[in-house]
Structure formats: structure tokens, C-alpha cells
Amino acid sequence: MLSGLGLKAQVKNHATDKKWWKEAVIYQIYPRSFNDSDGDGIGDLKGIISKLDYLKSLGINAIWLNPIYESPNDDNGYDISNYREIMKDFGTMEDFDLLLKGMHERGIKLIMDLVVNHSSDEHEWFKQASSSRDNPYRDYYHWWPAEKGKPPYRWSFFDVNSDAWKYDAKTDSYYLHYFSRKQPDLNWENPKLRQEIYDIMRFWLDKGIDGFRMDAFQYISKDTSWPVLPEGYQKEVQKYYGEGPHLHDYIQEMNREVLSKYPNVMTVAEGAGSSPEDAMRFVDPERKELNIAYHFESVDIGKHIREFGLNKYKKIFSRYDEYFKDKGWLSIFMANHDQPRMVSKFGNDTPEFRTISSKMLSTFVMTMRGTSFYYYGDEIGMKNIRFDSIEDYNDVDTRNKYLGLKEKGGDLKAFLEEQKQTSRENGRTPMQWNSDKNGGFTTEKPWLKVNPDYTSVNVEAQENDPNSILNYFRKLVELRKNEPTLVYGTYTLLDKENPNVFAYLRELNGKRIVVLLNFTANNSVFDINISTKGSKIILDNYNNTKEISKNTLRPYEAAIIELK
């Protein structure tokens, strides 16, 4: 009954070359929201240090830490004013050194954000660059002299007016900012600037960090002839911003000059173009660039997977996997600091289904081919907070979109209603440690409101419950670490046109594992054309499954089955 499945040749290829970063489970920490040690309402490095034993207990073996560099915090640390200092809100360099030491003692590696498409406008480079047109730092940024008229329009992600050129009166020029006005884009066409960045990378790598997640890296190369772009191009912004003329030249130079000298570090290409072909150019081992492609297609699906459709979602993963089956490497994730909560977007966060659907989604992240990236708080099923007022939002993206809409007389009520589901602020609320005030995150007013459900949804409540989301996550991590088939095995999509069930086969060296996932709140029938009779259920999220009977899955059921 295998219909030819399982007969794929297990040929030697790049995809099965063993690397620690392929096998890693990477846990992402948003430092402002993880744990506050000093009562100022902001998470900090000492707060993370105090939770290292908890992190070790999860079984994870690497942490991606969002930016902790010195910053005026226009975009919560993604606007950096000094790349070699720690933001005062987070602590000191001594705290960082203790954190890194404590992580390494527990077998946990550290991945840091490298944010070098832009700096803060409060960085010394920009202060110098904007002081005069002939300043030595002028060419560290992109400028357009006002005597040439207005520059060709460039769309901005965060600008109130969606305009990426900001007029600077002092030098009678415009500077480029793809993101907020306080995030001027760095000029990678300038070799001096590139050398400055390589020195920054060496500074942190010499401290002993284990890799970089490259933020907005697909945007670093610009066509500095500034051609006029077609109207409405921002709807395909990756296509127009993400493949600049020298993008891969610069990354290959970075690899030659820096990364190749630190052979055990990991690099993640955020964005990675707008197609599998684009993504592969970043991580094809023969091109000597980066390691892991972190593409956005799987999260850029709108408000909820129900509206998008599970079959379209399955096709995204299958298309990428087909392209990456012999070389290159992908990340697997459903949430991060730029997304709403996983269970609210891909699952069902109602009281009836939050636990079971959270477990199902975690099963997916831990059993697909690619490196698992998992976001803090998802291990306890944290959900969207759904703010009612713009005053509750801290995020530059939401606030500026609101202001821009207000200036145009738009429907602010409808905007706020949509943000309840889509705003990235939903994924940034403080970690819920216990049922104490503010969920145990801080003793004082938190920088962002804590989700009021913390009294029942928290780490302490789930620690001793064997059926909790938290303890199910620990089992998944342990299974992935001990089962090479879930890391290096081939992937075959099963029951392709089933609109409710995501089913796939993982195979390695004759071992075959089927994963069954029901993405709905109803019983769902499946047909994988493989007999599961007599097979062993390794793990399931209902905790009582002896076998999958009548080819039917219960609401949000997940089962990992080792075939006979």
C-alpha cells in the first residue's frame, strides 16, 4: 500500500551533511518581555540569567536573542546607536558576559541579531554624516541633494507617510530610510562601511557568540541610480527591495573576510528573497554565503490560516522543500517578534481548543524538515492580547500606520479591530511566569501590558501538569533531538488535497515516520494511502491514542507514527 513512497534513493547530498545548527531547536527571546530583574518594568539580561535553568529544562540548545545593543528604542532596539555597547535598559557588558558564560555552561548556544541594513539616526556615524556634505562619514548613508528636486519615490515600512526619503534641512538633502525616519539606511556600496560592519561582527564572534540572524539583510544592496519604480510596487516589495545588484557580492565578501574564519558559527538569512530560487542563493553551500534561509511566505498569509486555506499553506512548504531537498537549509517557524501569537493565527485560542491546538502547532514546528525556531511563550500557549486602544500600543509600526490613517481620515475603528489579530505587538507581551502580579514578569508597571489571562496561563501552573502544553513541548524537543529522521529525513506530502489535514512522511535509512495534523476544530478524515495498522504512535497530543481508528483525527489532533 505504499504506492512507491519510501523508495526514494538516500543519496549523499548536502542536505544530509551533519551540522549542529540543523539539529538545533532555537528558542527566540524578546529581551524586553522575558523577565525583569530590577523592577523597572523592562526585561533585562539578569532576568534571562535567572531563568537559564528553566531554558535548559526545555531541552532547547540555542537561543536567538533580539537586539540588546545601545539604542534610543524607536523600534525596540532595531535602531542601533552603538553596536559595541549594551542598552542600559538591559544591563551592562558584564551582564552579557555572564549570560553567555551561563548559557555555554548549560550547553546552550547564543545567536544574536545583526542589524546592519540601517542604524539609528543617533549613531555617531549618522550624526557626523548629517553635519555637512563633505563629512568623511557622509557616504556611510544614502543621500539625495535637494537641488536635484525630489528623489524618486521609495516606499517605507514604518513611515507615517510611507515615504522612505526624509528631508534634512542642515545639509539640504534627503536621506533614505526603508524603515522609520530614525533608521537611516547604511550605504553598503561604501567599502569603508562594510569594513566597519565586519569589525563589529568580529567583536561579537571573538566574545564567543555562536552566530547571527541577519536582520533585513535582503535589503542591504540598493540600485543607486534610483530608477523610478512602477506604481504599487510596494505590494511586491521583496521583489524590488530584496535583490539589489550587489547583494550576493557583499555577502560572499562577508563570508570570505569574517564568517569563514569562524567555521562553527551559524548564520540565518532573514527574508531570503521572494521565492525558493531567491532563498537558495543565500544558502547554497557552494556559493559560500549563509547557512539557513528564513523566508516569510509561510507567515505572510493574512489574518488566519482558516482564511488563507490549509492547502495553499501546504503547497508553500512542499514547494520550498522540493527545491531544498538536495542542498541548502530552511528554518521552520510559525511565530516571531514581528508576528501575532502562533495559536491565535494558526490554531484556535478559545478556552476549549487553546491547549490542544497549541500542541498540534508545536508538533508541526518540531517535525518538519528544517531548523526549528520557537518563540518564547508559545510553550505555554500565550495568545494575542487584542488591545482596544492605540494608547496601549508601543510599536512604531502600528502607531505610525494609525497616525497616517488618521491624517487621511480613514476608518480608525476598523484599523484597530484588525490590529487585534494582526499586530506584532500581540507577540511581544511579557512572559507569563506565574499567577502573581504582572504574571511574575515584573514587580512594577510593565513596559507593555501583560495578557490578563496570566492568572491561569503561566509556567508555574503548567510545570507539574504532565498534560500541559509546556511538558508536551519538552517531549517534542527530546524526540527531535533523539530522532535523526525528523532532522535529516526526506519529506513527502501525503493526502495533498485534504483541506483539513496536513500529513507527511519523513524517511531516513529505512526508518519511516508519518506526521498527522488536523488544523480544524472538527473531526477530519484523511487518506494517506499507507497502512498505519500495527505501527507505533511515538507521540500524540491527546495522550490517549492507541491507534488512529477509521482514518479520522479528532479536533486539532496531532500524531507522530513510526511505521512498521
Secondary structure as the mmCIF struct_conf table of DSSP 4:
data_model
#
loop_
_struct_conf.conf_type_id
_struct_conf.id
_struct_conf.beg_label_comp_id
_struct_conf.beg_label_asym_id
_struct_conf.beg_label_seq_id
_struct_conf.end_label_comp_id
_struct_conf.end_label_asym_id
_struct_conf.end_label_seq_id
TURN_TY1_P TURN_TY1_P1 SER A 3 GLY A 6
HELX_RH_3T_P HELX_RH_3T_P1 HIS A 14 THR A 16
BEND BEND1 ASP A 17 ASP A 17
HELX_RH_AL_P HELX_RH_AL_P1 TRP A 20 GLU A 23
STRN STRN1 VAL A 25 ILE A 29
HELX_RH_3T_P HELX_RH_3T_P2 PRO A 31 SER A 33
TURN_TY1_P TURN_TY1_P2 PHE A 34 PHE A 34
BEND BEND2 SER A 37 ILE A 42
HELX_RH_AL_P HELX_RH_AL_P2 LEU A 45 ILE A 49
TURN_TY1_P TURN_TY1_P3 SER A 50 LYS A 51
HELX_RH_AL_P HELX_RH_AL_P3 LEU A 52 LEU A 58
TURN_TY1_P TURN_TY1_P4 GLY A 59 GLY A 59
STRN STRN2 ALA A 62 LEU A 65
STRN STRN3 TYR A 69 GLU A 70
TURN_TY1_P TURN_TY1_P5 ASP A 74 GLY A 77
BEND BEND3 TYR A 78 ASP A 79
BEND BEND4 SER A 81 SER A 81
STRN STRN4 ASN A 82 ILE A 86
TURN_TY1_P TURN_TY1_P6 LYS A 88 PHE A 90
HELX_RH_AL_P HELX_RH_AL_P4 MET A 93 GLU A 105
TURN_TY1_P TURN_TY1_P7 ARG A 106 GLY A 107
STRN STRN5 LYS A 109 VAL A 115
BEND BEND5 ASN A 117 ASN A 117
STRN STRN6 HIS A 118 HIS A 118
TURN_TY1_P TURN_TY1_P8 ASP A 121 GLU A 122
BEND BEND6 HIS A 123 HIS A 123
HELX_RH_AL_P HELX_RH_AL_P5 GLU A 124 ALA A 129
TURN_TY1_P TURN_TY1_P9 SER A 130 SER A 131
TURN_TY1_P TURN_TY1_P10 ARG A 133 ASP A 134
TURN_TY1_P TURN_TY1_P11 PRO A 136 TYR A 137
HELX_RH_3T_P HELX_RH_3T_P3 ARG A 138 TYR A 140
STRN STRN7 TYR A 141 TYR A 141
STRN STRN8 TRP A 143 PRO A 145
HELX_RH_3T_P HELX_RH_3T_P4 ALA A 146 LYS A 148
BEND BEND7 LYS A 150 LYS A 150
HELX_LH_PP_P HELX_LH_PP_P1 PRO A 151 TYR A 153
STRN STRN9 TRP A 155 TRP A 155
BEND BEND8 PHE A 157 PHE A 158
TURN_TY1_P TURN_TY1_P12 VAL A 160 ASN A 161
BEND BEND9 SER A 162 SER A 162
STRN STRN10 ASP A 163 ASP A 163
STRN STRN11 TRP A 165 ASP A 168
HELX_RH_3T_P HELX_RH_3T_P5 ALA A 169 THR A 171
TURN_TY1_P TURN_TY1_P13 ASP A 172 ASP A 172
STRN STRN12 SER A 173 LEU A 176
BEND BEND10 TYR A 178 PHE A 179
TURN_TY1_P TURN_TY1_P14 ARG A 181 LYS A 182
BEND BEND11 GLN A 183 GLN A 183
HELX_LH_PP_P HELX_LH_PP_P2 PRO A 184 PRO A 184
STRN STRN13 ASP A 185 LEU A 186
TURN_TY1_P TURN_TY1_P15 TRP A 188 GLU A 189
BEND BEND12 ASN A 190 ASN A 190
HELX_RH_AL_P HELX_RH_AL_P6 PRO A 191 LYS A 207
TURN_TY1_P TURN_TY1_P16 GLY A 208 GLY A 208
STRN STRN14 GLY A 211 ASP A 215
TURN_TY1_P TURN_TY1_P17 ALA A 216 ALA A 216
HELX_RH_3T_P HELX_RH_3T_P6 PHE A 217 TYR A 219
BEND BEND13 ILE A 220 ILE A 220
TURN_TY1_P TURN_TY1_P18 THR A 224 SER A 225
HELX_LH_PP_P HELX_LH_PP_P3 PRO A 227 PRO A 230
TURN_TY1_P TURN_TY1_P19 GLU A 231 GLY A 232
HELX_RH_3T_P HELX_RH_3T_P7 TYR A 233 GLU A 236
HELX_RH_AL_P HELX_RH_AL_P7 VAL A 237 TYR A 241
BEND BEND14 GLY A 242 GLU A 243
TURN_TY1_P TURN_TY1_P20 PRO A 245 HIS A 246
HELX_RH_AL_P HELX_RH_AL_P8 LEU A 247 GLU A 257
TURN_TY1_P TURN_TY1_P21 VAL A 258 VAL A 258
HELX_RH_3T_P HELX_RH_3T_P8 LEU A 259 LYS A 261
BEND BEND15 TYR A 262 TYR A 262
TURN_TY1_P TURN_TY1_P22 PRO A 263 ASN A 264
STRN STRN15 MET A 266 GLY A 271
BEND BEND16 SER A 274 SER A 275
HELX_RH_AL_P HELX_RH_AL_P9 PRO A 276 VAL A 283
HELX_RH_3T_P HELX_RH_3T_P9 PRO A 285 ARG A 287
BEND BEND17 GLU A 289 GLU A 289
BEND BEND18 ASN A 291 ASN A 291
STRN STRN16 ILE A 292 HIS A 295
BEND BEND19 PHE A 296 PHE A 296
TURN_TY1_P TURN_TY1_P23 GLU A 297 VAL A 299
BEND BEND20 ILE A 301 ILE A 301
BEND BEND21 LYS A 303 LYS A 303
HELX_RH_AL_P HELX_RH_AL_P10 ILE A 305 PHE A 308
HELX_RH_AL_P HELX_RH_AL_P11 LEU A 310 PHE A 324
BEND BEND22 LYS A 325 LYS A 327
STRN STRN17 LEU A 330 LEU A 330
STRN STRN18 SER A 331 ILE A 332
BEND BEND23 MET A 334 MET A 334
TURN_TY1_P TURN_TY1_P24 HIS A 337 ASP A 338
BEND BEND24 GLN A 339 GLN A 339
HELX_RH_AL_P HELX_RH_AL_P12 MET A 342 LYS A 345
TURN_TY1_P TURN_TY1_P25 PHE A 346 PHE A 346
BEND BEND25 GLY A 347 GLY A 347
BEND BEND26 THR A 350 THR A 350
TURN_TY1_P TURN_TY1_P26 PRO A 351 PHE A 353
HELX_RH_AL_P HELX_RH_AL_P13 ARG A 354 THR A 367
BEND BEND27 MET A 368 GLY A 370
STRN STRN19 THR A 371 TYR A 375
TURN_TY1_P TURN_TY1_P27 TYR A 376 GLY A 377
HELX_RH_3T_P HELX_RH_3T_P10 ASP A 378 ILE A 380
TURN_TY1_P TURN_TY1_P28 GLY A 381 GLY A 381
BEND BEND28 ASP A 388 SER A 389
HELX_RH_3T_P HELX_RH_3T_P11 ILE A 390 ASP A 392
HELX_RH_AL_P HELX_RH_AL_P14 VAL A 396 GLU A 407
TURN_TY1_P TURN_TY1_P29 LYS A 408 GLY A 409
HELX_RH_AL_P HELX_RH_AL_P15 LEU A 412 THR A 422
HELX_RH_3T_P HELX_RH_3T_P12 ARG A 424 GLY A 427
BEND BEND29 THR A 429 THR A 429
HELX_LH_PP_P HELX_LH_PP_P4 PRO A 430 MET A 431
BEND BEND30 ASN A 434 ASP A 436
HELX_RH_3T_P HELX_RH_3T_P13 LYS A 437 GLY A 440
BEND BEND31 PHE A 441 PHE A 441
BEND BEND32 THR A 443 GLU A 444
BEND BEND33 TRP A 447 LEU A 448
HELX_LH_PP_P HELX_LH_PP_P5 LYS A 449 ASN A 451
HELX_RH_3T_P HELX_RH_3T_P14 PRO A 452 THR A 455
TURN_TY1_P TURN_TY1_P30 SER A 456 SER A 456
BEND BEND34 VAL A 457 ASN A 458
HELX_RH_AL_P HELX_RH_AL_P16 VAL A 459 GLU A 463
TURN_TY1_P TURN_TY1_P31 ASN A 464 ASN A 464
TURN_TY1_P TURN_TY1_P32 PRO A 466 ASN A 467
BEND BEND35 SER A 468 SER A 468
HELX_RH_AL_P HELX_RH_AL_P17 ILE A 469 ASN A 482
TURN_TY1_P TURN_TY1_P33 PRO A 484 PRO A 484
HELX_RH_AL_P HELX_RH_AL_P18 THR A 485 TYR A 488
BEND BEND36 GLY A 489 GLY A 489
STRN STRN20 THR A 490 LEU A 494
BEND BEND37 ASP A 495 ASP A 495
TURN_TY1_P TURN_TY1_P34 LYS A 496 GLU A 497
BEND BEND38 PRO A 499 ASN A 500
STRN STRN21 VAL A 501 LEU A 508
TURN_TY1_P TURN_TY1_P35 ASN A 509 GLY A 510
STRN STRN22 LYS A 511 ASN A 518
BEND BEND39 THR A 520 ASN A 522
STRN STRN23 SER A 524 VAL A 525
BEND BEND40 ASN A 529 ILE A 530
TURN_TY1_P TURN_TY1_P36 LYS A 533 GLY A 534
STRN STRN24 LYS A 536 ASP A 540
TURN_TY1_P TURN_TY1_P37 ASN A 541 TYR A 542
BEND BEND41 ASN A 543 ASN A 543
BEND BEND42 LYS A 546 GLU A 547
HELX_RH_3T_P HELX_RH_3T_P15 SER A 549 ASN A 551
STRN STRN25 THR A 552 LEU A 553
TURN_TY1_P TURN_TY1_P38 PRO A 555 TYR A 556
STRN STRN26 ALA A 558 GLU A 562
#
